[in-house]
Amino acid sequence: MTALKLAVVGHTNTGKTSLLRTLTRDVNFGEVSARPSATRHVEGARLFAGDEAVVELYDTPGLEDALSLLDAIEALLAPGERLDGPARIARFLASPQAHSRFEQEAKVLRQVLASDAGLVVIDVRDPVLAKYRDELSILADCGKPLLPVLNFVHTPDNHAEAWREALARLGLHSVISFDTVAPEIDGEQRLFAKLAVLLDRFAPALQRLMLARQNEADARLHTATQLVAALLIDVAAYRVSVPNADESALQTPIEQLREKIRQHEAACVHELLKLYRFRTDDVTLSGLPMLNGRWDEDLFSPEALNQMGIRLGQGLVAGAVAGISIDLIVGGLTLGAATVAGALAGGLWQLGNTYGERILGKLRGYRSLTVDDNILRLLALRQLVLVHALQQRGHAAMQPLEPTAQLDSQTAKRWREGALPDELKKARSHAEWSAMSPAFSATETRDEAIKRLAKLFS
């Protein structure tokens, strides 16, 4: 069966090219611009279900002067002559004006006639004006099914309901809301379902396309959660051993550890952007917040934790070395961060009282630096926010990505308030699980831990 041919039409600057960018997930398709008439020629793209081209989309120039165009079409009729819509359009296209003054409009009408249906993109930020009604009347004369697509429906004070009423008066009762900048996760599925009802002979092919697109979305989400889980395992397992010097000597290795984790997080972010087919230059992650590849609110700042709703603890971790836990390694025995905190706060006599003079005498060994549990929670939440935002971002969006920092899902609540997953606790004891470590080993046990951890994000 031949592919469904769809002409994407509408007034200039309503988001026609943006719709194609979002449906094709191609940030390079056409030209998206705030200036009028950015599209001057018809451009095509295909949507596939496997190897089958199911839909052919044709981006067209914007209609600009519908009133004059309608007058020109009617002027070609002889007194008392009656022609149906397609015949009127055909006569206009054969006239000299279709190759001169109305050359751009003629390109649009020819493409509609050559297509099976038209997607009429409407900017609902604009009120319903007479010129828009004339455009719809001219498009209807082509005799092809039309599906109005209401764009920018998430904009406050839009005119979506007025447009629905106006479309109904013109006999266009099948309408869909689809914001090309911030489409709903099921937006394209609803669009294809509408087309399947409107064009029933293409329904089986559209069903195959819907299934293929859903499988692609599921696969992207699966890969995204694997990337996030691997990041968390890497960070939880990573540790640095440093000589047990005075506190001032710890500041350099602590900052080096922080920077390595920041870079690892940034690498994960870039992989997620590539997975969802966004370029780093296309998305300014100011709302995450990230600036020039770095989180605007530093991963190790108390404010970053507060933004994600993570409560700060008291003492060593929340204060002097925020985000870093320090263990003492004594003859192969690890004394935990809580022990160190007590020792620093109350005097080394606490350690001597607990472990005896023999161990106390070896405290000039090494310290092990690891990331704090709260930082792992923050890492998980930040990636959860990013993935959620990328799923709802159109590929024509020109403004910086501004995801909501506070997610209300059960998954987010579990990461904020629940116990740290067992997989991360286990990773603490396996330094070789960290891809940041020179001793990294990609074991089957590590892979299984990543798979189990990834399920907590679905």
DOPANU-218026 format. One record per residue (C-alpha): residue in three letters; x, y, z; residue number from 0. Coordinates in steps of 0.02 Angstrom, whole numbers. Layout:
N
resn: ala; east: X; north: Y; up: Z; resi: NUM
...
# end
This chain:
458
resn: met; east: 0; north: 0; up: 0; resi: 0
resn: thr; east: 63; north: 174; up: -41; resi: 1
resn: ala; east: 106; north: 293; up: 100; resi: 2
resn: leu; east: -21; north: 417; up: 166; resi: 3
resn: lys; east: 21; north: 588; up: 93; resi: 4
resn: leu; east: -14; north: 734; up: 211; resi: 5
resn: ala; east: 3; north: 917; up: 164; resi: 6
resn: val; east: 46; north: 1023; up: 316; resi: 7
resn: val; east: -37; north: 1191; up: 282; resi: 8
resn: gly; east: -93; north: 1350; up: 368; resi: 9
resn: his; east: -61; north: 1534; up: 390; resi: 10
resn: thr; east: 117; north: 1594; up: 392; resi: 11
resn: asn; east: 211; north: 1569; up: 556; resi: 12
resn: thr; east: 87; north: 1452; up: 640; resi: 13
resn: gly; east: 211; north: 1311; up: 671; resi: 14
resn: lys; east: 199; north: 1200; up: 517; resi: 15
resn: thr; east: 385; north: 1164; up: 509; resi: 16
resn: ser; east: 386; north: 1144; up: 697; resi: 17
resn: leu; east: 256; north: 1007; up: 682; resi: 18
resn: leu; east: 363; north: 913; up: 558; resi: 19
resn: arg; east: 519; north: 932; up: 667; resi: 20
resn: thr; east: 426; north: 861; up: 815; resi: 21
resn: leu; east: 347; north: 716; up: 719; resi: 22
resn: thr; east: 511; north: 671; up: 633; resi: 23
resn: arg; east: 616; north: 708; up: 789; resi: 24
resn: asp; east: 733; north: 801; up: 673; resi: 25
resn: val; east: 795; north: 969; up: 739; resi: 26
resn: asn; east: 873; north: 1004; up: 568; resi: 27
resn: phe; east: 715; north: 989; up: 463; resi: 28
resn: gly; east: 669; north: 1151; up: 373; resi: 29
resn: glu; east: 689; north: 1320; up: 454; resi: 30
resn: val; east: 601; north: 1374; up: 613; resi: 31
resn: ser; east: 600; north: 1562; up: 635; resi: 32
resn: ala; east: 499; north: 1701; up: 713; resi: 33
resn: arg; east: 502; north: 1796; up: 549; resi: 34
resn: pro; east: 357; north: 1768; up: 428; resi: 35
resn: ser; east: 368; north: 1654; up: 275; resi: 36
resn: ala; east: 522; north: 1558; up: 333; resi: 37
resn: thr; east: 467; north: 1412; up: 222; resi: 38
resn: arg; east: 470; north: 1460; up: 37; resi: 39
resn: his; east: 461; north: 1288; up: -44; resi: 40
resn: val; east: 375; north: 1121; up: -16; resi: 41
resn: glu; east: 486; north: 1001; up: 83; resi: 42
resn: gly; east: 449; north: 819; up: 122; resi: 43
resn: ala; east: 486; north: 693; up: 259; resi: 44
resn: arg; east: 434; north: 514; up: 294; resi: 45
resn: leu; east: 378; north: 421; up: 449; resi: 46
resn: phe; east: 421; north: 236; up: 456; resi: 47
resn: ala; east: 354; north: 81; up: 541; resi: 48
resn: gly; east: 507; north: -30; up: 529; resi: 49
resn: asp; east: 559; north: -24; up: 346; resi: 50
resn: glu; east: 386; north: 31; up: 287; resi: 51
resn: ala; east: 359; north: 214; up: 244; resi: 52
resn: val; east: 185; north: 241; up: 317; resi: 53
resn: val; east: 165; north: 430; up: 307; resi: 54
resn: glu; east: 237; north: 561; up: 192; resi: 55
resn: leu; east: 229; north: 738; up: 263; resi: 56
resn: tyr; east: 244; north: 892; up: 153; resi: 57
resn: asp; east: 288; north: 1059; up: 231; resi: 58
resn: thr; east: 215; north: 1204; up: 131; resi: 59
resn: pro; east: 236; north: 1394; up: 128; resi: 60
resn: gly; east: 118; north: 1496; up: 235; resi: 61
resn: leu; east: -41; north: 1573; up: 167; resi: 62
resn: glu; east: -33; north: 1762; up: 188; resi: 63
resn: asp; east: -165; north: 1858; up: 90; resi: 64
resn: ala; east: -318; north: 1747; up: 89; resi: 65
resn: leu; east: -439; north: 1890; up: 54; resi: 66
resn: ser; east: -353; north: 1940; up: -109; resi: 67
resn: leu; east: -330; north: 1757; up: -156; resi: 68
resn: leu; east: -516; north: 1722; up: -133; resi: 69
resn: asp; east: -558; north: 1873; up: -239; resi: 70
resn: ala; east: -441; north: 1813; up: -375; resi: 71
resn: ile; east: -520; north: 1639; up: -376; resi: 72
resn: glu; east: -697; north: 1710; up: -386; resi: 73
resn: ala; east: -649; north: 1834; up: -523; resi: 74
resn: leu; east: -607; north: 1688; up: -637; resi: 75
resn: leu; east: -789; north: 1630; up: -638; resi: 76
resn: ala; east: -903; north: 1688; up: -778; resi: 77
resn: pro; east: -1066; north: 1774; up: -726; resi: 78
resn: gly; east: -1186; north: 1642; up: -662; resi: 79
resn: glu; east: -1057; north: 1502; up: -679; resi: 80
resn: arg; east: -1056; north: 1373; up: -542; resi: 81
resn: leu; east: -908; north: 1259; up: -511; resi: 82
resn: asp; east: -873; north: 1145; up: -365; resi: 83
resn: gly; east: -724; north: 1180; up: -251; resi: 84
resn: pro; east: -591; north: 1073; up: -338; resi: 85
resn: ala; east: -641; north: 1142; up: -509; resi: 86
resn: arg; east: -626; north: 1321; up: -445; resi: 87
resn: ile; east: -453; north: 1285; up: -375; resi: 88
resn: ala; east: -399; north: 1198; up: -536; resi: 89
resn: arg; east: -452; north: 1350; up: -640; resi: 90
resn: phe; east: -353; north: 1465; up: -526; resi: 91
resn: leu; east: -197; north: 1356; up: -538; resi: 92
resn: ala; east: -208; north: 1365; up: -727; resi: 93
resn: ser; east: -214; north: 1555; up: -723; resi: 94
resn: pro; east: -63; north: 1672; up: -745; resi: 95
resn: gln; east: -86; north: 1738; up: -566; resi: 96
resn: ala; east: -42; north: 1566; up: -497; resi: 97
resn: his; east: 131; north: 1590; up: -572; resi: 98
resn: ser; east: 157; north: 1769; up: -520; resi: 99
resn: arg; east: 71; north: 1863; up: -379; resi: 100
resn: phe; east: 3; north: 1706; up: -293; resi: 101
resn: glu; east: 149; north: 1590; up: -331; resi: 102
resn: gln; east: 174; north: 1539; up: -148; resi: 103
resn: glu; east: -12; north: 1508; up: -120; resi: 104
resn: ala; east: -20; north: 1405; up: -279; resi: 105
resn: lys; east: 119; north: 1291; up: -212; resi: 106
resn: val; east: 11; north: 1258; up: -59; resi: 107
resn: leu; east: -146; north: 1218; up: -158; resi: 108
resn: arg; east: -55; north: 1104; up: -280; resi: 109
resn: gln; east: 16; north: 1005; up: -136; resi: 110
resn: val; east: -154; north: 987; up: -53; resi: 111
resn: leu; east: -228; north: 923; up: -217; resi: 112
resn: ala; east: -84; north: 799; up: -233; resi: 113
resn: ser; east: -106; north: 736; up: -54; resi: 114
resn: asp; east: -231; north: 621; up: 30; resi: 115
resn: ala; east: -271; north: 747; up: 168; resi: 116
resn: gly; east: -211; north: 907; up: 248; resi: 117
resn: leu; east: -154; north: 949; up: 423; resi: 118
resn: val; east: -206; north: 1130; up: 452; resi: 119
resn: val; east: -93; north: 1205; up: 586; resi: 120
resn: ile; east: -177; north: 1345; up: 685; resi: 121
resn: asp; east: -92; north: 1461; up: 809; resi: 122
resn: val; east: -223; north: 1476; up: 946; resi: 123
resn: arg; east: -132; north: 1625; up: 1020; resi: 124
resn: asp; east: -215; north: 1724; up: 880; resi: 125
resn: pro; east: -401; north: 1766; up: 884; resi: 126
resn: val; east: -515; north: 1699; up: 747; resi: 127
resn: leu; east: -504; north: 1831; up: 609; resi: 128
resn: ala; east: -593; north: 1844; up: 441; resi: 129
resn: lys; east: -432; north: 1809; up: 344; resi: 130
resn: tyr; east: -413; north: 1642; up: 434; resi: 131
resn: arg; east: -591; north: 1593; up: 390; resi: 132
resn: asp; east: -554; north: 1634; up: 208; resi: 133
resn: glu; east: -399; north: 1524; up: 214; resi: 134
resn: leu; east: -499; north: 1378; up: 281; resi: 135
resn: ser; east: -632; north: 1405; up: 148; resi: 136
resn: ile; east: -502; north: 1401; up: 10; resi: 137
resn: leu; east: -420; north: 1244; up: 81; resi: 138
resn: ala; east: -589; north: 1159; up: 96; resi: 139
resn: asp; east: -620; north: 1194; up: -89; resi: 140
resn: cys; east: -478; north: 1073; up: -129; resi: 141
resn: gly; east: -598; north: 933; up: -84; resi: 142
resn: lys; east: -477; north: 840; up: 30; resi: 143
resn: pro; east: -506; north: 791; up: 213; resi: 144
resn: leu; east: -435; north: 920; up: 332; resi: 145
resn: leu; east: -381; north: 894; up: 513; resi: 146
resn: pro; east: -354; north: 1058; up: 607; resi: 147
resn: val; east: -207; north: 1050; up: 728; resi: 148
resn: leu; east: -220; north: 1176; up: 869; resi: 149
resn: asn; east: -42; north: 1233; up: 909; resi: 150
resn: phe; east: 24; north: 1327; up: 1063; resi: 151
resn: val; east: -121; north: 1265; up: 1170; resi: 152
resn: his; east: -13; north: 1276; up: 1327; resi: 153
resn: thr; east: 1; north: 1464; up: 1308; resi: 154
resn: pro; east: -100; north: 1561; up: 1438; resi: 155
resn: asp; east: -254; north: 1657; up: 1376; resi: 156
resn: asn; east: -261; north: 1565; up: 1209; resi: 157
resn: his; east: -415; north: 1560; up: 1096; resi: 158
resn: ala; east: -429; north: 1371; up: 1077; resi: 159
resn: glu; east: -615; north: 1362; up: 1118; resi: 160
resn: ala; east: -658; north: 1504; up: 999; resi: 161
resn: trp; east: -562; north: 1414; up: 863; resi: 162
resn: arg; east: -656; north: 1252; up: 896; resi: 163
resn: glu; east: -821; north: 1344; up: 878; resi: 164
resn: ala; east: -766; north: 1429; up: 717; resi: 165
resn: leu; east: -703; north: 1265; up: 644; resi: 166
resn: ala; east: -868; north: 1180; up: 684; resi: 167
resn: arg; east: -963; north: 1318; up: 591; resi: 168
resn: leu; east: -855; north: 1276; up: 439; resi: 169
resn: gly; east: -896; north: 1090; up: 455; resi: 170
resn: leu; east: -729; north: 1042; up: 531; resi: 171
resn: his; east: -780; north: 945; up: 685; resi: 172
resn: ser; east: -629; north: 830; up: 700; resi: 173
resn: val; east: -495; north: 935; up: 785; resi: 174
resn: ile; east: -340; north: 893; up: 886; resi: 175
resn: ser; east: -235; north: 994; up: 1009; resi: 176
resn: phe; east: -50; north: 966; up: 980; resi: 177
resn: asp; east: 77; north: 1087; up: 1051; resi: 178
resn: thr; east: 232; north: 1073; up: 941; resi: 179
resn: val; east: 345; north: 1149; up: 1074; resi: 180
resn: ala; east: 283; north: 1049; up: 1223; resi: 181
resn: pro; east: 182; north: 901; up: 1157; resi: 182
resn: glu; east: 98; north: 784; up: 1279; resi: 183
resn: ile; east: 180; north: 614; up: 1293; resi: 184
resn: asp; east: 32; north: 533; up: 1203; resi: 185
resn: gly; east: 9; north: 680; up: 1084; resi: 186
resn: glu; east: 69; north: 599; up: 923; resi: 187
resn: gln; east: -27; north: 439; up: 962; resi: 188
resn: arg; east: -188; north: 540; up: 974; resi: 189
resn: leu; east: -144; north: 630; up: 812; resi: 190
resn: phe; east: -120; north: 467; up: 717; resi: 191
resn: ala; east: -279; north: 395; up: 795; resi: 192
resn: lys; east: -379; north: 546; up: 732; resi: 193
resn: leu; east: -307; north: 521; up: 558; resi: 194
resn: ala; east: -353; north: 335; up: 563; resi: 195
resn: val; east: -535; north: 382; up: 596; resi: 196
resn: leu; east: -535; north: 520; up: 465; resi: 197
resn: leu; east: -450; north: 410; up: 333; resi: 198
resn: asp; east: -510; north: 234; up: 370; resi: 199
resn: arg; east: -423; north: 153; up: 220; resi: 200
resn: phe; east: -257; north: 204; up: 297; resi: 201
resn: ala; east: -307; north: 146; up: 472; resi: 202
resn: pro; east: -211; north: -21; up: 470; resi: 203
resn: ala; east: -50; north: 66; up: 415; resi: 204
resn: leu; east: -73; north: 203; up: 545; resi: 205
resn: gln; east: -99; north: 71; up: 679; resi: 206
resn: arg; east: 67; north: -7; up: 630; resi: 207
resn: leu; east: 148; north: 165; up: 640; resi: 208
resn: met; east: 73; north: 197; up: 812; resi: 209
resn: leu; east: 138; north: 30; up: 875; resi: 210
resn: ala; east: 311; north: 61; up: 802; resi: 211
resn: arg; east: 320; north: 236; up: 878; resi: 212
resn: gln; east: 266; north: 171; up: 1048; resi: 213
resn: asn; east: 398; north: 35; up: 1041; resi: 214
resn: glu; east: 528; north: 167; up: 998; resi: 215
resn: ala; east: 472; north: 275; up: 1145; resi: 216
resn: asp; east: 480; north: 125; up: 1262; resi: 217
resn: ala; east: 653; north: 81; up: 1199; resi: 218
resn: arg; east: 714; north: 260; up: 1226; resi: 219
resn: leu; east: 647; north: 262; up: 1403; resi: 220
resn: his; east: 726; north: 93; up: 1438; resi: 221
resn: thr; east: 895; north: 154; up: 1377; resi: 222
resn: ala; east: 876; north: 317; up: 1475; resi: 223
resn: thr; east: 843; north: 225; up: 1639; resi: 224
resn: gln; east: 993; north: 112; up: 1606; resi: 225
resn: leu; east: 1104; north: 265; up: 1581; resi: 226
resn: val; east: 1042; north: 343; up: 1743; resi: 227
resn: ala; east: 1061; north: 181; up: 1840; resi: 228
resn: ala; east: 1239; north: 159; up: 1777; resi: 229
resn: leu; east: 1280; north: 337; up: 1831; resi: 230
resn: leu; east: 1217; north: 303; up: 2007; resi: 231
resn: ile; east: 1311; north: 137; up: 2021; resi: 232
resn: asp; east: 1471; north: 221; up: 1959; resi: 233
resn: val; east: 1457; north: 362; up: 2086; resi: 234
resn: ala; east: 1405; north: 251; up: 2231; resi: 235
resn: ala; east: 1550; north: 131; up: 2201; resi: 236
resn: tyr; east: 1683; north: 263; up: 2173; resi: 237
resn: arg; east: 1805; north: 296; up: 2314; resi: 238
resn: val; east: 1971; north: 383; up: 2333; resi: 239
resn: ser; east: 2100; north: 338; up: 2465; resi: 240
resn: val; east: 2208; north: 480; up: 2531; resi: 241
resn: pro; east: 2341; north: 489; up: 2667; resi: 242
resn: asn; east: 2270; north: 528; up: 2837; resi: 243
resn: ala; east: 2338; north: 705; up: 2844; resi: 244
resn: asp; east: 2265; north: 857; up: 2929; resi: 245
resn: glu; east: 2096; north: 928; up: 2874; resi: 246
resn: ser; east: 2168; north: 1063; up: 2761; resi: 247
resn: ala; east: 2259; north: 931; up: 2658; resi: 248
resn: leu; east: 2092; north: 847; up: 2621; resi: 249
resn: gln; east: 2018; north: 995; up: 2528; resi: 250
resn: thr; east: 2110; north: 962; up: 2364; resi: 251
resn: pro; east: 2064; north: 776; up: 2348; resi: 252
resn: ile; east: 1886; north: 816; up: 2401; resi: 253
resn: glu; east: 1868; north: 947; up: 2265; resi: 254
resn: gln; east: 1947; north: 829; up: 2138; resi: 255
resn: leu; east: 1820; north: 696; up: 2185; resi: 256
resn: arg; east: 1678; north: 819; up: 2168; resi: 257
resn: glu; east: 1738; north: 877; up: 1997; resi: 258
resn: lys; east: 1754; north: 699; up: 1933; resi: 259
resn: ile; east: 1574; north: 663; up: 1985; resi: 260
resn: arg; east: 1513; north: 826; up: 1906; resi: 261
resn: gln; east: 1596; north: 777; up: 1742; resi: 262
resn: his; east: 1522; north: 602; up: 1750; resi: 263
resn: glu; east: 1349; north: 676; up: 1777; resi: 264
resn: ala; east: 1375; north: 797; up: 1630; resi: 265
resn: ala; east: 1425; north: 649; up: 1519; resi: 266
resn: cys; east: 1263; north: 560; up: 1567; resi: 267
resn: val; east: 1162; north: 717; up: 1526; resi: 268
resn: his; east: 1243; north: 729; up: 1354; resi: 269
resn: glu; east: 1204; north: 545; up: 1319; resi: 270
resn: leu; east: 1022; north: 576; up: 1366; resi: 271
resn: leu; east: 1013; north: 726; up: 1249; resi: 272
resn: lys; east: 1085; north: 621; up: 1107; resi: 273
resn: leu; east: 964; north: 479; up: 1146; resi: 274
resn: tyr; east: 814; north: 595; up: 1130; resi: 275
resn: arg; east: 892; north: 673; up: 973; resi: 276
resn: phe; east: 931; north: 844; up: 1043; resi: 277
resn: arg; east: 1095; north: 932; up: 1016; resi: 278
resn: thr; east: 1185; north: 1013; up: 1161; resi: 279
resn: asp; east: 1178; north: 1179; up: 1069; resi: 280
resn: asp; east: 990; north: 1163; up: 1043; resi: 281
resn: val; east: 948; north: 1144; up: 1226; resi: 282
resn: thr; east: 1006; north: 1269; up: 1356; resi: 283
resn: leu; east: 972; north: 1177; up: 1517; resi: 284
resn: ser; east: 949; north: 1333; up: 1622; resi: 285
resn: gly; east: 795; north: 1265; up: 1705; resi: 286
resn: leu; east: 874; north: 1103; up: 1764; resi: 287
resn: pro; east: 977; north: 1205; up: 1808; resi: 288
resn: met; east: 1133; north: 1185; up: 1701; resi: 289
resn: leu; east: 1243; north: 1318; up: 1623; resi: 290
resn: asn; east: 1378; north: 1285; up: 1492; resi: 291
resn: gly; east: 1378; north: 1100; up: 1528; resi: 292
resn: arg; east: 1380; north: 1124; up: 1716; resi: 293
resn: trp; east: 1237; north: 1124; up: 1838; resi: 294
resn: asp; east: 1197; north: 1304; up: 1887; resi: 295
resn: glu; east: 1158; north: 1247; up: 2064; resi: 296
resn: asp; east: 1312; north: 1143; up: 2104; resi: 297
resn: leu; east: 1283; north: 960; up: 2139; resi: 298
resn: phe; east: 1368; north: 979; up: 2308; resi: 299
resn: ser; east: 1280; north: 1137; up: 2366; resi: 300
resn: pro; east: 1147; north: 1133; up: 2503; resi: 301
resn: glu; east: 1035; north: 1238; up: 2389; resi: 302
resn: ala; east: 1035; north: 1102; up: 2256; resi: 303
resn: leu; east: 975; north: 977; up: 2385; resi: 304
resn: asn; east: 841; north: 1096; up: 2447; resi: 305
resn: gln; east: 778; north: 1125; up: 2270; resi: 306
resn: met; east: 743; north: 941; up: 2249; resi: 307
resn: gly; east: 661; north: 926; up: 2419; resi: 308
resn: ile; east: 802; north: 828; up: 2502; resi: 309
resn: arg; east: 822; north: 867; up: 2686; resi: 310
resn: leu; east: 997; north: 909; up: 2743; resi: 311
resn: gly; east: 1074; north: 812; up: 2883; resi: 312
resn: gln; east: 1175; north: 884; up: 3026; resi: 313
resn: gly; east: 1359; north: 881; up: 3064; resi: 314
resn: leu; east: 1503; north: 832; up: 2954; resi: 315
resn: val; east: 1415; north: 791; up: 2790; resi: 316
resn: ala; east: 1300; north: 943; up: 2793; resi: 317
resn: gly; east: 1441; north: 1058; up: 2844; resi: 318
resn: ala; east: 1628; north: 1049; up: 2820; resi: 319
resn: val; east: 1637; north: 932; up: 2670; resi: 320
resn: ala; east: 1457; north: 941; up: 2606; resi: 321
resn: gly; east: 1419; north: 789; up: 2500; resi: 322
resn: ile; east: 1574; north: 687; up: 2541; resi: 323
resn: ser; east: 1586; north: 549; up: 2670; resi: 324
resn: ile; east: 1755; north: 512; up: 2748; resi: 325
resn: asp; east: 1799; north: 340; up: 2815; resi: 326
resn: leu; east: 1961; north: 295; up: 2904; resi: 327
resn: ile; east: 2050; north: 141; up: 2837; resi: 328
resn: val; east: 2146; north: 58; up: 2977; resi: 329
resn: gly; east: 2242; north: -100; up: 2935; resi: 330
resn: gly; east: 2108; north: -156; up: 2813; resi: 331
resn: leu; east: 1966; north: -109; up: 2932; resi: 332
resn: thr; east: 1852; north: 34; up: 2878; resi: 333
resn: leu; east: 1786; north: 148; up: 3013; resi: 334
resn: gly; east: 1632; north: 235; up: 2944; resi: 335
resn: ala; east: 1592; north: 419; up: 2919; resi: 336
resn: ala; east: 1486; north: 426; up: 3076; resi: 337
resn: thr; east: 1635; north: 369; up: 3178; resi: 338
resn: val; east: 1745; north: 500; up: 3098; resi: 339
resn: ala; east: 1616; north: 635; up: 3129; resi: 340
resn: gly; east: 1608; north: 588; up: 3312; resi: 341
resn: ala; east: 1796; north: 585; up: 3325; resi: 342
resn: leu; east: 1814; north: 757; up: 3250; resi: 343
resn: ala; east: 1674; north: 828; up: 3355; resi: 344
resn: gly; east: 1712; north: 746; up: 3521; resi: 345
resn: gly; east: 1896; north: 702; up: 3518; resi: 346
resn: leu; east: 1997; north: 549; up: 3466; resi: 347
resn: trp; east: 1972; north: 474; up: 3640; resi: 348
resn: gln; east: 1802; north: 409; up: 3576; resi: 349
resn: leu; east: 1891; north: 301; up: 3448; resi: 350
resn: gly; east: 2016; north: 241; up: 3576; resi: 351
resn: asn; east: 1876; north: 198; up: 3697; resi: 352
resn: thr; east: 1786; north: 99; up: 3562; resi: 353
resn: tyr; east: 1925; north: 14; up: 3466; resi: 354
resn: gly; east: 2069; north: 11; up: 3589; resi: 355
resn: glu; east: 2241; north: 89; up: 3593; resi: 356
resn: arg; east: 2311; north: -30; up: 3460; resi: 357
resn: ile; east: 2192; north: 30; up: 3325; resi: 358
resn: leu; east: 2201; north: 210; up: 3385; resi: 359
resn: gly; east: 2387; north: 203; up: 3358; resi: 360
resn: lys; east: 2359; north: 163; up: 3173; resi: 361
resn: leu; east: 2244; north: 309; up: 3137; resi: 362
resn: arg; east: 2382; north: 390; up: 3036; resi: 363
resn: gly; east: 2339; north: 271; up: 2893; resi: 364
resn: tyr; east: 2221; north: 319; up: 2753; resi: 365
resn: arg; east: 2052; north: 401; up: 2729; resi: 366
resn: ser; east: 1926; north: 341; up: 2601; resi: 367
resn: leu; east: 1823; north: 477; up: 2516; resi: 368
resn: thr; east: 1652; north: 428; up: 2446; resi: 369
resn: val; east: 1498; north: 524; up: 2395; resi: 370
resn: asp; east: 1361; north: 547; up: 2523; resi: 371
resn: asp; east: 1191; north: 459; up: 2511; resi: 372
resn: asn; east: 1102; north: 626; up: 2488; resi: 373
resn: ile; east: 1206; north: 664; up: 2334; resi: 374
resn: leu; east: 1152; north: 497; up: 2259; resi: 375
resn: arg; east: 971; north: 547; up: 2291; resi: 376
resn: leu; east: 1002; north: 715; up: 2209; resi: 377
resn: leu; east: 1085; north: 635; up: 2058; resi: 378
resn: ala; east: 936; north: 518; up: 2036; resi: 379
resn: leu; east: 809; north: 658; up: 2049; resi: 380
resn: arg; east: 901; north: 774; up: 1930; resi: 381
resn: gln; east: 909; north: 639; up: 1795; resi: 382
resn: leu; east: 726; north: 594; up: 1828; resi: 383
resn: val; east: 679; north: 777; up: 1800; resi: 384
resn: leu; east: 783; north: 784; up: 1640; resi: 385
resn: val; east: 709; north: 625; up: 1564; resi: 386
resn: his; east: 533; north: 684; up: 1604; resi: 387
resn: ala; east: 569; north: 852; up: 1522; resi: 388
resn: leu; east: 646; north: 776; up: 1365; resi: 389
resn: gln; east: 496; north: 663; up: 1342; resi: 390
resn: gln; east: 383; north: 816; up: 1334; resi: 391
resn: arg; east: 492; north: 930; up: 1229; resi: 392
resn: gly; east: 460; north: 959; up: 1044; resi: 393
resn: his; east: 607; north: 964; up: 924; resi: 394
resn: ala; east: 558; north: 1136; up: 863; resi: 395
resn: ala; east: 569; north: 1219; up: 1034; resi: 396
resn: met; east: 678; north: 1374; up: 1027; resi: 397
resn: gln; east: 670; north: 1428; up: 1209; resi: 398
resn: pro; east: 781; north: 1353; up: 1345; resi: 399
resn: leu; east: 720; north: 1191; up: 1421; resi: 400
resn: glu; east: 641; north: 1232; up: 1589; resi: 401
resn: pro; east: 589; north: 1069; up: 1673; resi: 402
resn: thr; east: 501; north: 1072; up: 1840; resi: 403
resn: ala; east: 621; north: 1036; up: 1982; resi: 404
resn: gln; east: 488; north: 964; up: 2095; resi: 405
resn: leu; east: 413; north: 803; up: 2028; resi: 406
resn: asp; east: 260; north: 739; up: 2119; resi: 407
resn: ser; east: 272; north: 559; up: 2061; resi: 408
resn: gln; east: 289; north: 412; up: 2179; resi: 409
resn: thr; east: 458; north: 376; up: 2100; resi: 410
resn: ala; east: 522; north: 548; up: 2149; resi: 411
resn: lys; east: 451; north: 531; up: 2324; resi: 412
resn: arg; east: 538; north: 363; up: 2345; resi: 413
resn: trp; east: 706; north: 440; up: 2298; resi: 414
resn: arg; east: 679; north: 587; up: 2415; resi: 415
resn: glu; east: 615; north: 497; up: 2568; resi: 416
resn: gly; east: 634; north: 309; up: 2550; resi: 417
resn: ala; east: 781; north: 198; up: 2594; resi: 418
resn: leu; east: 926; north: 200; up: 2474; resi: 419
resn: pro; east: 906; north: 52; up: 2352; resi: 420
resn: asp; east: 1000; north: -106; up: 2398; resi: 421
resn: glu; east: 1093; north: -100; up: 2232; resi: 422
resn: leu; east: 1178; north: 64; up: 2284; resi: 423
resn: lys; east: 1217; north: -2; up: 2457; resi: 424
resn: lys; east: 1298; north: -153; up: 2378; resi: 425
resn: ala; east: 1395; north: -43; up: 2257; resi: 426
resn: arg; east: 1477; north: 41; up: 2407; resi: 427
resn: ser; east: 1572; north: -122; up: 2436; resi: 428
resn: his; east: 1624; north: -144; up: 2255; resi: 429
resn: ala; east: 1744; north: -7; up: 2202; resi: 430
resn: glu; east: 1779; north: -104; up: 2043; resi: 431
resn: trp; east: 1599; north: -71; up: 1986; resi: 432
resn: ser; east: 1635; north: 112; up: 1954; resi: 433
resn: ala; east: 1676; north: 159; up: 1774; resi: 434
resn: met; east: 1767; north: 310; up: 1848; resi: 435
resn: ser; east: 1895; north: 197; up: 1931; resi: 436
resn: pro; east: 2056; north: 133; up: 1849; resi: 437
resn: ala; east: 2013; north: -37; up: 1922; resi: 438
resn: phe; east: 1842; north: -40; up: 1834; resi: 439
resn: ser; east: 1774; north: -211; up: 1791; resi: 440
resn: ala; east: 1611; north: -231; up: 1694; resi: 441
resn: thr; east: 1551; north: -387; up: 1784; resi: 442
resn: glu; east: 1387; north: -479; up: 1760; resi: 443
resn: thr; east: 1344; north: -440; up: 1941; resi: 444
resn: arg; east: 1363; north: -254; up: 1908; resi: 445
resn: asp; east: 1255; north: -267; up: 1751; resi: 446
resn: glu; east: 1118; north: -354; up: 1848; resi: 447
resn: ala; east: 1124; north: -219; up: 1982; resi: 448
resn: ile; east: 1103; north: -86; up: 1848; resi: 449
resn: lys; east: 953; north: -177; up: 1773; resi: 450
resn: arg; east: 867; north: -192; up: 1941; resi: 451
resn: leu; east: 904; north: -11; up: 1985; resi: 452
resn: ala; east: 838; north: 50; up: 1816; resi: 453
resn: lys; east: 667; north: -26; up: 1854; resi: 454
resn: leu; east: 649; north: 98; up: 1998; resi: 455
resn: phe; east: 637; north: 238; up: 1868; resi: 456
resn: ser; east: 497; north: 162; up: 1765; resi: 457
# end
